[in-house]
């Protein structure tokens, strides 16, 4: 009896230590995001505000032109990227700024029409960014056929669906093994993007190192949440409804903690502006889009292999089907659930990084904006089925992008939810779900 009590005491101390470490690391991460100057020398990229825009001539982007922004005692400049975009961070928005396109910096073959204004005045409003564009000449009006528009948006929808699938698969795994509809899953998505921002900006690591580290830290964040919160609540016999309410409260708390540390503006990850890949006809894909799709496919294939071919994966499917029978057959259910939380958080973190490039930009509530779509993908594919979440996410992604051919873009998320309702009227268990899961 004494031995059992000592083991329980050690387990409680271990859980408390893990939760404390995870909390301290998360706090250090957010503090580093809020105070990047403490991680290194103050850099203009750390400024919370920015003046941005595009430079175009006859509808084509102008690369290599210099834009100078002056306001108060501050002067900053930027060079236009391959897509004509430019961005100059500024320290405050309380003063007016002058934006100048340097005429001598225009590349050969590009000239401005008579009377062109190379200087514009800028004043900030309620937002943290302000946009000023320079158009050197009128573009020729071109028309795009319906098929070309459909093809272009379908490819964008596939990219969005693959990114959404990473988050949906993780949330579906959690639901399948614990029965919890985790409303804080959107904040796990945001956490991954913020971790990438921390490593790439505050710590000044290359982005190809920062992203894997962000995924690893996201997995540790999921481990800490399970060890410090969800596992103790499960052991106390708390019902799924009460756990869902706790997840809603956790979502609100994390969301406003993120806002408190990183502010209400939008921050871009390094490498977001990349050139469009030529030779694809009506399809406009950047190098970043192609890498995002490739990474999503590789990770999903690796996850499928893990789930179907490995011992832990088979144990996860057994716990998802019947936890009691899995425990009776010798499977450590608690260990499986812990691994599921780590996997779900890591996938959500990677999804957050890709979502930051797709939007583009990182914002404190970015995960919440796609949480409803994540739930829609899970429900559409079948509750608790990882492959159903994958299918549902791709369908939702395609519907969201393609539907803008007929409805305003502001309503594109509504179209996906309407299709979800229609399908559930005819197949309540979802596309790949089993009927006994419902009820």
N, C-alpha and C positions, 0 to 999 in steps of 0.2 A: 504493500500500500504506500509506504514511504517512497519506494523507488518510482512508482507511478506518479506520485505528486511531484517528485523532483524532476522527472522527465517533462511533465506538463509545465512546470515553472521555467525550465530551460527553454522550452518551445515558445512560451510567452515572451521571455526576454529576447529570444532570437527574432521573433516577429517584430517586437518593438524596436530592436536595433536596426533591422532592415528598413522599417518604415521611417526611422529617424534619418538614416543615411540617404534614402530616396528623397525625403523632404528637404534635407540640407542641400543635396545636389541640385534639386529643382529650384530652390531659392537662389543658389549661386548662379544657376543658368539665367534666371529672370533678372537677377541683379546685374549680371554682366550685360544683358541686353539693354537694361535701363541706363547703365553707366559704361558704355564701351570705352570711354576714355581711360577708365581705370585698368582696362586690359591692355592698354598700349597708348601710344601717342594719339592725341586728338586728331581726327581725320575729317575732312569736309563730308565724306560719305556718311558720317555719323549724325549729321545735322538732321533735325526732325522734319524740315520743310524742304520743298524743292520747286523749282521752275523747270518745266519740261515742254516738249513739243516736237514738231517734225519740220523738216525742210524738204520741199518738193519742187521740181521743175517739170512742167508739162505732164503732171501726174506721176512722174517717176521720182523715187527717193534720191536725194543728193547726199553722197557719202564724202566725209573728210572736210566738211565746212566747219568753221569755228563760230561758236555762239558765246558771247560774253554777257554776263549778268552782273550789274552793279547796283548796289543799294547801301546807303549809309557809308560805313568805312569798309564794307566787304566787297570784294570782286572775285568772281569765279567764272570759269569758262569750261566748255565741253566741246568735243568734236562729234559730229553726227556719225552714227553707225551706218552699217550697210543698208538698213531699212529707212534711213533718214531721220531716225529718232535721236534726241539729245535730252540730257537731264543735268541740271546744275543744282546741287544741294545748297541751301541757304540757312543761316543760323537763326533767323527770326522772321516772322511774317508781319511785324509791326511797322515796317518801313516800306515805302514804295520802291520798286526796282525798275531798272531800265534794261531791256533785253536788246542786244545788238547782234545782228548777223554780219560778220566781218566780210565785206565785199571782196577783199583781196584773197580770202581763203577759198573762194568758190573754185571748184575744179575746172580744168580746161573743157571748153565746150558748153559750159553753163554760164548764162548771163541773166541779168535782171532786166525787166522791161523799163521803159522810161517812167520816171515818177515813182518807182518802187520805194517803199519805206523800209529801210534797213534797221530802224529802231522802233521799239514798241515799249509802252509803259505798262507796268504790271502792279496790281495791288491784290493782296490775298483777301479771301473771304473767310467763310467758316471752315473750309477744308485745309488740309496740310499741303496740298499740291495745287499749282495753277498752271494752265497750259496756254502757250502761245505758239502758233504755227506760222511759218513763212512759206508762201506759195509764189514761186518766181514766174509762173506762167500757167495759163489755163490748160487743163488736160483735155485731150480728145475724148468725147463721150463714146463709151463702148457699151455694148449690150451683151449680157450673158444669158445663154439659153437655160431653160428650166432644167434640163438634164445635167448641164455643167454645174449649176448651183446645187442640185441634189447630190451629185457625186462629191463635191467639195465639202458640203455639210455632213454627209454620211461619214467621210473620213475623219472629220473633226469629232463627230459623235462617237466613232469607234475609239478615238484617243481618250475622250472624256469617259466613256464607258469602262475602258480598261483601268483608268485611274480610280474611278468610282468602285470598281470591283475589288481593289485591294482593301479599301475600307469596309466594304460590305462583307467580304469573306471573313474578316476578323470579327466583326460584330455578330455574324451568323454563327461562328464557332462558339462565341461566348454564350449566345442564346441556347445553342444546342446542348452544351454541357452543363449549364447552370440554370437555364430557364429565365435569365435576366435580360430584359430589354434595356440596354445600357444607354441612357440618354446623355451620358458624358462621353460617348464615343467621338462626338464631334470635337471635343476639346483635346482628345488624344491625337486627332488629325492636326489641330492647330499646334499642339506641343511639338510634333515632328518638324513642322516648318520653322517654328521658333528656335528649335535646337540647331537646325541647319544654319539659320541666321546667326546664332551665337558663335558657332564654330568658324563660319566663313567671314564674319565681320568683326566681332569682338576679339576673337582669338587670332583672326587673320590667317586662317588655313585655306589651302586651295579647295575649291568647291567639290572636287572629286574625292577629297578626303573628308570634308565636312559632312557630306550627305551620308556615307556609311556610318560615321560616328553618330549622326543624328538618329539613324535607324536603331543603332545599338542602345543609345540612351533612351529612346522611346520604349524599347523592350524592357529596360530596367525600370522605367517609370510604371509600366504595366505590372511588373513583378512587385514593385513597392506598394502599388494600390491594392493588389490582391492580398499581399502579406499583412498590410497594415489596416485594411478596411473590409474587403469583401470576405476573406476567409474567416475572420472572427465573427462577422455577422452570420455567415452560413452555419458556423458551429453553434451559434446560439439559437438556431432554428427559425430565423427570421424568414417570413414568407416572401414570395417573389414580388408581390404588390408593394410591400414595404421596401424591398430592395430597389424596386424601380423608382419609388419616391425619393430614396436616398440618392440614386443616380441623377435625378433631376436637380436636387439641391447641390450635388457635387458639380454638375455642369454649370450652374449659375455661379458658384463660388470660383471655379477655375477660370471661367470666362472673364469675370471682372478682375481677378488677380492678373490675368494676361493684360487687360486694358490698363490696369494701374501701373504696370511696369513698362509696357511698350507703347502706350498711348493709343489714340484713336485713329492715327493715320495709317497709310499703306506704305510698306517698305518692300523693295525689290531685292531678290537674291542676286548675287553676281552671275553674269552669263545669261541673263534673261533675254537680252536682245541679240538675236542671231539671224543670219541671212536666210532668205527663202531658197529652198532647193529648186534649181531650174530643171526644166524638162519634164515636169509632171502635168502639163496641160492646165486644166482648170483647178487642179488641186494645189492649194497653197499650204505647204508644210515647211516649217523651219527645221533647222538641224536639232534644236531643242525638242520640238515635237516628235521627231523621229527617234531620238534617244529615249524620250519618255515612253513611247509606245514599245520600243525594244526592251527597256527595263521592265515594264509591266508584264510583257509576255514571258520573259525569262523567269521572273519571280513567280508568276502564276503557275508555270509549268513545274518549277522546282517545288512549289507548295503542293501541287497535285501528286508529284512523286512521293513527297514526304507523307502525305495523308494516306495514300493507297499502298505504298510499298514498305514503309518502315514500321517497326514495332510500336513506336510511340503513336504514329499516325493511326494504326489499326486500333490501338487502345483508345484513342480519341474518338474514333467512330463508334466504338463499343459503348463508351460512356454517353455519347450523344444519343444512342438508340435506347439504352436502358441503364441508368447509373447503378441501380440496386443490383441487377444481374451482373454488371461489370465488376462491382465490388465483391460480390459473392464468388466470382471466378478468379479472384486474386489480383485484380487491377487496383493500383493505388489511385483512387479517384481524385484525391486532393492534389497529388503530384501532377496528374493529367490536367486538371483545371488550372494549376499554376502555369504549366507550359502553354496552355491555350491563351491565358492572359498575356504572357510574354509575346507569343506569336501575333495575337490580335493587336497589341500596342505597336509592335514593330511594323506590321503591315499598315496600320493607320498612320504611323509616322512617315513612312515612305509615300503613302498617298498624299499626306499633307505637303511634302516637298514638291511632288508633281503637280498638285493643285495650285501651289504658289506660282509655278511657272505657267500653268494653263490660264489662270485668272486674267492677268498676272498680278503678283504682289502678295504680301503677307499682311493680314489684318487680324485684330484680336478676336473677331467673331467669325473667321473664315470657315471654321469647321462646322459651326452651327448652320451656315447657309446651305450645306449639302447634307445635313443630317437626315432631313425628311426624304431626300432622294435615296440615301443609304437604306433607310427603313423600307422604302418602296421597292428597292431592288431585292431585299431579303424576302419581303412578303410575296412579291411577284414570282420569284424563283422557287420559294418553298421554305417555310420557317425551319431553321436549324440545319439546312443542307448547304454545305459550302459551294458545291457546284451549281446549285440552284441560285445562290447569291451571285455567282459569276455570270450566269445566263441572264438573270434579272438586271444586273448592272449594265451589261452591254445593251440590252433592249432599252432600258431607261436612257442611257447615254445617247443612243441613236435617235430616240423619240424627241429628246430635249433639243437636239441640234436641228434635226430635219423638220420638226414642226414649225420652225420659224419661216418656212416657205409659205405657210398659210396663215399663221397667227402672229401677232406682235411679239417681239423678243421678250418683252416684259412678262408675257404669259406662258413662256415655253415650259416652265416647271409645272404649271397647271395641266398642260396637255399630257405629260407623262403620268400624272396622278389620275387623270380621267381614264386613261387606258388601263391603269392598274385596277381601278374600280370595276371596269367592264370585264376584265379577265377574271377577277375574283367572283363576280356574279355567276360565272359559268364553271369555274374551277376553284373553289374556296381554299383548297390546300396548296395552291400555287402550281407552277409549271412542273417542277420536279419533286414537290413535296408528297408525302404519303397521307392519305386521308385520316389515319389514326392519330396523326400529330395534332389534329384540330379537335377541340372540344374538351 
